Amino acid sequence: MKEEKRVFERKLYARMLRWKETDQGTTALLIEGARRVGKSTLVSAFARREYDTHILIDFSKASREVFALFNDLSDLDYFFLRLQLLYGTSLQERKSVIIFDEVQLHPLARQAIKHLVADHRYDYIETGSLISIKKHVENILIPSEEHKLHLYPMDYEEFRWALGDKVTIPLLRSVFERATSLGDDTNRKLLRDFRLYMLVGGMPQAVDTYIEKNDLEAVDRIKRAIIQLYEDDFRKVDPSGRAAMLFDAIPAELNKKASRYQVSSVIGDGASDATIDQLIAEMKDSMTIHIAYHANDPGMGMSMNMDIGRYKMYVADTGLFVTLAFKDKAFTENVIYRKLLSDKLDANLGYLYENMVAQMLRTAGNNLFYYTFPTESGKHNYEIDFLLARENKICPIEVKSSGYKRHASLDAFSAKFSRRISRQYLVYTKDLRREGQTMYLPVYMAQFL
């Protein structure tokens, strides 16, 4: 798989700069993220721009000699001397940074952070994928001197930046804050732009390929390779293959419109609850997925009232979701590309928008919760797709790709919990408008919630 040719502007850069200026070497910066979200590229660019010199140790290809350096840190002068000779780089006190790339591949290096930070000669940045999985941290002392940041796939604003557009998103934020309509023609144009983001996604290699080739089939090939990487990672930590199966089944499970992810329908009933819990924890730690938990009592403190055994699962990048949904078919058979580009997405493909909203909410820093309750007949359930806590109240969100004039779940929830609601949203594909207590929000504005 080719490396990214461009260094894209990422919002996390500003937070990294704040860490450098505030912590002044008293902590190491740990960038966690899924494979191929651009961690190495971002950290390398940061080191080049913000330090006089730097050394990048890529543990996925470092020599045995480099690995052996971390077996004995009793003489740090010798350690740094050997490191500089091995990489042909001169380090300058308080003006250089040492990067531990893919640090989970060498646990002793991560354990060394405690002593290296205490030495205070240089700054340290770590990057890691699947970094919290037990097999990568067992038998080592996890350093407390780490400042953790999460890097997600490129959000919609970063995607627009990559296309040379720094105007659209600030203008949309202003429209959102004033709650003014855009007009149908403008909305159609904005939605067309956003649908492209849904198809390409936010993985830097996919974005780079789109910019270079303007070819969605080429983009799809990149995404298939990334999905294969994820599946291979899952099989390394779960040789039974169950984690990979659970990941692959996300589109199908969302399409069922069930009130939860039905694990048994994917891997059968043979696994114990403890095994399933461990698999889900590993998948969540990998940052390849997002999980929305059922809020048993929708209100403040939903994290204390959630049902950890009742959840929905989303792919962390909707571009990957599109490819995953038709992974076993040729690109030309992927109806989502064709229907989204022609603005003819069927109602039964509405789960695509649900995954997109989950991604936008989580990337913006929100924890994901949803809520179901029985209808008056008791034969079906109402479902609120997402719940956000705001101050001392909640904001229910219903996502629709069509049929927006009917929102029975939102109406029933509003009647049941009216005193708890701050504002309620119907996220859809039409223009922004307000009707009573409901804000009808174009899907591309969900990033502002």
Phi, psi and omega per residue, in radians:
M1 nan 2.304 -3.067
K2 -1.264 2.684 3.098
E3 -1.404 2.769 3.104
E4 -1.148 2.382 -3.140
K5 -1.549 -0.356 -3.099
R6 -2.008 2.620 3.004
V7 -1.761 1.876 -3.075
F8 -1.452 2.578 3.080
E9 -1.272 2.236 -3.105
R10 -2.167 2.480 -3.108
K11 -1.137 -0.484 -3.107
L12 -1.124 -0.364 -3.132
Y13 -0.977 -0.750 -3.124
A14 -1.110 -0.641 3.116
R15 -1.255 -0.595 3.051
M16 -1.129 -0.719 3.121
L17 -1.128 -0.676 3.099
R18 -1.115 -0.694 3.072
W19 -1.044 -0.807 -3.106
K20 -1.056 -0.755 -3.070
E21 -1.330 -0.563 -3.055
T22 -1.518 -0.838 -3.038
D23 -1.408 -0.446 3.047
Q24 0.888 0.783 3.045
G25 1.432 0.086 -3.140
T26 -1.438 -0.203 3.038
T27 -2.390 2.802 2.952
A28 -1.673 2.561 3.116
L29 -1.627 2.183 3.112
L30 -1.944 1.996 3.102
I31 -1.713 1.957 3.125
E32 -1.803 2.506 3.106
G33 -3.113 2.871 3.106
A34 -1.180 2.910 3.063
R35 -1.064 2.469 3.007
R36 1.205 0.368 3.059
V37 -1.549 -0.052 3.063
G38 1.783 0.360 -3.106
K39 -1.058 -0.903 -3.073
S40 -1.105 -0.738 -3.136
T41 -1.092 -0.778 -3.130
L42 -1.127 -0.816 -3.096
V43 -1.154 -0.691 3.114
S44 -1.098 -0.759 3.114
A45 -1.105 -0.715 3.122
F46 -1.085 -0.768 -3.132
A47 -1.107 -0.726 -3.124
R48 -1.142 -0.657 -3.019
R49 -1.515 -0.542 -2.956
E50 -1.856 -0.093 -3.124
Y51 -2.295 2.735 3.105
D52 -1.212 -0.775 3.095
T53 -2.478 2.838 3.093
H54 -2.699 2.750 3.014
I55 -2.154 2.252 3.090
L56 -1.926 2.003 3.084
I57 -1.740 1.871 3.117
D58 -1.622 1.814 -3.051
F59 -1.252 -0.103 3.055
S60 -1.375 -0.244 3.139
K61 -2.521 0.207 3.130
A62 -1.154 2.662 -3.128
S63 -1.302 2.864 3.078
R64 -1.046 -0.602 -3.131
E65 -1.105 -0.694 3.104
V66 -1.159 -0.796 3.117
F67 -1.012 -0.712 -3.068
A68 -1.194 -0.406 -3.139
L69 -0.990 -0.540 -3.037
F70 -1.499 0.023 3.094
N71 -1.297 -0.404 -3.090
D72 -2.533 1.920 3.128
L73 -1.916 0.384 -3.101
S74 -1.196 -0.433 3.122
D75 -2.179 1.619 -3.079
L76 -1.209 -0.503 3.079
D77 -1.040 -0.779 3.119
Y78 -1.183 -0.703 3.125
F79 -1.002 -0.849 -3.103
F80 -1.225 -0.614 3.107
L81 -1.082 -0.824 3.132
R82 -1.112 -0.704 -3.121
L83 -1.100 -0.753 3.140
Q84 -1.141 -0.673 3.125
L85 -1.187 -0.719 -3.114
L86 -1.135 -0.604 -3.083
Y87 -1.823 -0.013 3.089
G88 1.064 0.625 -3.092
T89 -2.303 2.365 3.094
S90 -1.607 2.176 3.123
L91 -1.623 2.482 3.139
Q92 -2.070 2.277 -3.072
E93 -1.005 2.281 3.134
R94 1.064 0.168 3.105
K95 -2.214 0.097 -3.109
S96 -2.256 2.734 3.113
V97 -2.259 2.475 3.051
I98 -1.940 2.216 -3.083
I99 -1.839 2.225 3.006
F100 -1.789 1.666 -3.081
D101 -1.528 2.348 -3.060
E102 0.959 0.899 -3.017
V103 -1.133 -0.356 3.140
Q104 -1.123 -0.292 3.141
L105 -1.384 -0.182 3.084
H106 -2.450 1.450 -3.063
P107 -0.929 -0.578 3.140
L108 -1.114 -0.521 3.102
A109 -1.182 -0.704 3.112
R110 -1.175 -0.698 3.110
Q111 -1.101 -0.552 -3.112
A112 -1.168 -0.325 -3.086
I113 -0.933 -0.698 -3.127
K114 -0.941 -0.812 -3.088
H115 -1.356 -0.621 -3.126
L116 -1.194 -0.708 3.105
V117 -1.152 -0.703 3.126
A118 -1.099 -0.575 3.099
D119 -1.118 -0.638 2.949
H120 1.219 0.249 3.123
R121 -1.284 -0.701 -3.027
Y122 -2.312 2.907 2.999
D123 -1.564 2.776 -3.114
Y124 -2.377 2.347 3.058
I125 -2.212 2.282 3.083
E126 -1.962 2.541 2.945
T127 -2.193 2.595 -3.127
G128 -2.731 2.541 2.987
S129 -2.004 2.504 -3.100
L130 0.897 0.608 -2.893
I131 -1.293 -0.340 -3.064
S132 -1.639 -0.035 -3.093
I133 -1.200 2.412 -2.956
K134 -0.955 -0.658 -3.052
K135 -1.120 -0.326 -3.120
H136 -1.624 -0.190 -3.063
V137 -2.242 0.009 -3.137
E138 -1.215 2.541 3.103
N139 1.212 0.256 3.017
I140 -2.208 2.808 3.084
L141 -1.572 1.987 3.138
I142 -1.233 2.166 -3.102
P143 -1.213 2.424 3.066
S144 -1.514 -0.155 -3.081
E145 -1.554 0.788 3.133
E146 -2.097 2.351 3.010
H147 -1.850 1.979 -3.005
K148 -1.666 2.383 3.006
L149 -2.302 2.572 -3.138
H150 -1.874 2.320 3.046
L151 -1.908 2.110 3.124
Y152 -1.789 2.981 2.986
P153 -0.962 2.754 -3.109
M154 -0.978 2.242 3.086
D155 -1.378 -3.141 -3.013
Y156 -1.134 -0.643 3.128
E157 -1.147 -0.735 3.104
E158 -1.118 -0.630 3.077
F159 -1.095 -0.778 3.107
R160 -1.115 -0.681 3.063
W161 -1.002 -0.765 -3.127
A162 -1.057 -0.513 3.121
L163 -1.554 0.097 3.103
G164 1.493 0.311 -3.082
D165 -1.991 1.891 3.085
K166 -1.963 0.239 -3.064
V167 -1.797 -0.721 -2.956
T168 -1.032 -0.899 -3.008
I169 -1.149 -0.784 3.061
P170 -1.028 -0.635 3.108
L171 -1.177 -0.720 3.112
L172 -1.123 -0.667 3.100
R173 -1.080 -0.699 3.109
S174 -1.128 -0.720 3.101
V175 -1.110 -0.740 3.125
F176 -1.073 -0.787 -3.104
E177 -1.167 -0.542 3.121
R178 -1.563 -0.200 -3.139
A179 0.960 0.828 3.105
T180 -1.862 2.634 -3.132
S181 -1.342 2.805 -3.117
L182 -1.829 -0.418 -3.012
G183 1.702 2.541 -3.038
D184 -1.091 -0.713 -3.108
D185 -1.133 -0.783 3.123
T186 -1.124 -0.726 3.135
N187 -1.083 -0.724 3.138
R188 -1.076 -0.703 3.125
K189 -1.161 -0.787 3.139
L190 -1.125 -0.662 3.133
L191 -1.196 -0.634 3.100
R192 -1.094 -0.744 3.082
D193 -1.091 -0.719 -3.097
F194 -1.213 -0.625 3.120
R195 -1.088 -0.560 3.075
L196 -1.094 -0.734 3.088
Y197 -1.074 -0.709 3.120
M198 -1.067 -0.634 -3.105
L199 -1.370 -0.763 -3.115
V200 -1.336 -0.745 -3.090
G201 1.485 -3.009 -3.051
G202 -2.008 0.238 3.058
M203 -1.307 2.174 -3.011
P204 -0.933 -0.662 3.130
Q205 -1.145 -0.652 3.105
A206 -1.175 -0.739 3.123
V207 -1.120 -0.751 3.127
D208 -1.059 -0.729 3.141
T209 -1.155 -0.694 3.104
Y210 -1.095 -0.796 -3.124
I211 -1.092 -0.704 -3.075
E212 -1.294 -0.705 -2.958
K213 -1.999 -0.301 -3.088
N214 0.890 0.789 -3.020
D215 -2.414 1.897 -3.086
L216 -1.216 -0.440 3.076
E217 -1.189 -0.678 3.073
A218 -1.144 -0.686 3.078
V219 -1.083 -0.736 -3.124
D220 -1.086 -0.638 3.109
R221 -1.115 -0.704 3.088
I222 -1.084 -0.779 -3.110
K223 -1.155 -0.651 3.090
R224 -1.093 -0.677 3.110
A225 -1.150 -0.662 3.106
I226 -1.155 -0.757 3.095
I227 -1.033 -0.709 3.114
Q228 -1.090 -0.669 3.073
L229 -1.056 -0.773 -3.137
Y230 -1.104 -0.767 -3.136
E231 -1.111 -0.676 3.089
D232 -1.122 -0.707 3.091
D233 -1.072 -0.770 -3.137
F234 -1.080 -0.670 -3.115
R235 -1.248 -0.455 3.085
K236 -1.195 -0.662 -3.122
V237 -1.621 -0.237 3.132
D238 -2.480 1.440 -3.094
P239 -1.030 -0.326 3.118
S240 -1.156 -0.337 -3.134
G241 1.474 0.009 -3.073
R242 -1.156 -0.714 -3.115
A243 -1.072 -0.748 3.107
A244 -1.098 -0.674 3.114
M245 -1.138 -0.731 3.127
L246 -1.109 -0.680 3.106
F247 -1.146 -0.847 -3.096
D248 -1.088 -0.476 -3.052
A249 -1.520 0.012 -3.077
I250 -0.988 -0.873 3.133
P251 -1.036 -0.740 -3.128
A252 -1.134 -0.687 -3.141
E253 -1.174 -0.700 3.095
L254 -1.157 -0.602 -3.117
N255 -1.181 -0.388 3.124
K256 -1.217 -0.326 -3.088
K257 1.001 0.564 3.092
A258 -1.391 2.883 -3.074
S259 -1.421 0.005 3.111
R260 -2.865 2.895 3.003
Y261 -1.284 2.146 -3.071
Q262 -1.670 1.570 -3.047
V263 -1.017 -0.749 -3.060
S264 -1.091 -0.505 3.139
S265 -1.272 -0.276 -3.120
V266 -1.712 -0.799 -3.044
I267 -2.069 0.090 3.139
G268 1.452 -3.015 -3.059
D269 -1.777 0.167 -3.023
G270 -1.304 -0.454 -3.056
A271 -1.485 2.512 3.101
S272 -1.317 2.834 3.105
D273 -1.034 -0.681 -3.138
A274 -1.114 -0.696 3.115
T275 -1.131 -0.765 3.119
I276 -1.099 -0.782 3.129
D277 -1.016 -0.714 3.134
Q278 -1.157 -0.726 3.117
L279 -1.080 -0.789 -3.133
I280 -1.119 -0.692 3.109
A281 -1.086 -0.718 3.124
E282 -1.154 -0.708 3.120
M283 -1.144 -0.711 3.123
K284 -1.143 -0.727 3.117
D285 -1.095 -0.515 -3.115
S286 -1.215 -0.284 -3.130
M287 1.107 0.354 3.028
T288 -1.537 -0.230 -3.123
I289 -2.322 2.843 2.930
H290 -2.109 2.549 3.129
I291 -2.131 2.294 2.999
A292 -1.846 2.167 -3.130
Y293 -1.688 2.608 3.106
H294 -1.266 2.229 3.081
A295 -1.570 1.911 -3.107
N296 -1.179 -0.508 3.109
D297 -2.335 1.608 -3.045
P298 -1.145 2.032 -3.130
G299 3.020 -2.882 3.079
M300 -1.117 2.561 3.140
G301 1.305 0.614 -3.125
M302 -1.090 -0.514 3.135
S303 -1.134 -0.376 3.118
M304 -1.561 -0.217 -3.101
N305 -2.096 0.302 -3.111
M306 -1.476 2.727 3.097
D307 -1.754 1.828 -3.061
I308 -1.224 -0.210 3.096
G309 -1.665 0.040 -3.104
R310 -2.276 1.904 -2.987
Y311 -2.676 2.874 2.972
K312 -2.073 2.601 -3.066
M313 -2.080 2.398 -3.127
Y314 -2.244 2.649 3.035
V315 -1.385 2.378 -3.039
A316 -1.157 -0.351 3.093
D317 -2.231 2.097 -3.072
T318 -1.181 -0.497 3.035
G319 -1.055 -0.728 3.063
L320 -1.167 -0.626 3.108
F321 -1.013 -0.758 -3.140
V322 -1.031 -0.804 3.133
T323 -1.208 -0.701 -3.122
L324 -1.097 -0.602 -3.110
A325 -1.094 -0.460 -3.123
F326 -2.238 0.613 -3.035
K327 -1.046 -0.587 -3.070
D328 -1.549 0.096 3.114
K329 -2.072 2.858 3.103
A330 -1.220 2.760 -3.140
F331 -0.948 -0.706 -3.079
T332 -1.155 -0.293 3.125
E333 -1.641 0.006 -3.124
N334 -1.410 1.730 -3.042
V335 -1.198 -0.360 -3.125
I336 -1.116 -0.763 3.104
Y337 -0.995 -0.875 -3.066
R338 -1.138 -0.802 -3.055
K339 -1.278 -0.645 3.109
L340 -1.165 -0.742 -3.129
L341 -1.145 -0.531 3.141
S342 -1.665 0.100 -3.135
D343 1.010 0.722 3.128
K344 -2.252 0.721 -3.128
L345 -1.195 2.193 3.135
D346 -1.201 2.716 3.118
A347 -1.047 -0.559 -3.113
N348 -1.338 -0.022 2.995
L349 -1.834 0.272 -3.129
G350 -1.129 -0.330 3.122
Y351 -1.086 -0.353 3.078
L352 -1.100 -0.751 3.107
Y353 -1.185 -0.625 3.111
E354 -1.085 -0.754 3.100
N355 -1.118 -0.664 -3.132
M356 -1.125 -0.765 3.140
V357 -1.159 -0.694 3.077
A358 -1.018 -0.766 3.130
Q359 -1.101 -0.782 -3.101
M360 -1.147 -0.733 -3.136
L361 -1.148 -0.758 -3.110
R362 -1.204 -0.728 3.124
T363 -1.089 -0.545 3.109
A364 -1.356 -0.021 3.061
G365 1.775 0.117 -3.131
N366 -1.534 2.426 2.914
N367 -1.343 2.588 -3.027
L368 -1.790 2.201 3.059
F369 -2.370 2.661 3.028
Y370 -2.405 3.027 -3.068
Y371 -2.590 2.367 3.040
T372 -2.200 2.598 3.063
F373 -2.703 2.650 -3.006
P374 -1.215 2.590 3.027
T375 -1.272 3.064 -3.121
E376 -1.063 -0.605 -3.134
S377 -1.331 -0.378 -3.108
G378 1.390 -0.021 -3.102
K379 -1.501 -0.387 -3.116
H380 -2.356 3.082 3.103
N381 -2.084 2.506 2.837
Y382 -1.394 2.624 3.099
E383 -2.477 2.254 2.986
I384 -1.719 2.085 -2.990
D385 -1.110 -0.714 -3.113
F386 -2.545 2.572 3.068
L387 -2.211 2.258 3.089
L388 -2.007 2.410 3.058
A389 -1.571 2.214 3.121
R390 -2.332 2.000 -3.063
E391 0.961 -2.096 -3.122
N392 -1.872 0.355 3.138
K393 -2.342 -3.083 -3.118
I394 -2.220 2.755 3.089
C395 -2.156 1.890 3.075
P396 -1.382 2.526 -3.114
I397 -2.278 2.215 3.013
E398 -1.991 2.332 -3.094
V399 -1.889 2.258 3.134
K400 -2.378 2.444 3.040
S401 -1.737 -0.263 3.121
S402 -2.795 3.038 3.105
G403 1.030 0.692 -3.005
Y404 -1.229 -0.234 -3.116
K405 -1.296 -0.297 3.092
R406 -1.941 2.190 3.111
H407 -2.503 1.139 -3.050
A408 -1.066 -0.679 -3.115
S409 -1.119 -0.762 -3.133
L410 -1.139 -0.711 3.132
D411 -1.139 -0.764 -3.132
A412 -1.154 -0.684 3.122
F413 -1.148 -0.719 3.136
S414 -1.087 -0.700 3.113
A415 -1.183 -0.604 -3.072
K416 -1.372 -0.610 -3.025
F417 -2.227 0.634 -3.012
S418 -0.965 -0.659 -3.085
R419 -1.249 -0.317 -3.099
R420 -1.606 -0.196 -2.956
I421 -1.592 2.281 3.025
S422 -1.506 -1.002 3.087
R423 -2.652 2.555 3.138
Q424 -2.063 2.530 -3.019
Y425 -2.198 2.433 2.892
L426 -1.975 1.928 -3.134
V427 -1.563 2.173 -3.014
Y428 -2.638 -2.826 -3.017
T429 -1.949 0.127 -3.135
K430 -1.755 -3.024 -3.085
D431 -1.242 2.719 3.100
L432 -1.178 2.318 3.060
R433 -2.766 2.862 3.113
R434 -2.147 2.383 3.122
E435 -2.433 1.849 -3.069
G436 1.140 -2.240 3.119
Q437 -1.535 -0.047 -3.043
T438 -1.722 2.247 3.011
M439 -1.710 2.098 3.082
Y440 -1.576 2.008 -2.935
L441 -2.057 2.155 3.036
P442 -1.006 2.491 -3.001
V443 -1.017 -0.560 -3.121
Y444 -1.229 -0.165 3.075
M445 -1.681 -0.015 3.124
A446 -1.071 -0.368 3.125
Q447 -1.133 -0.295 -3.109
F448 -1.611 -0.078 -3.090
L449 -1.321 nan nan
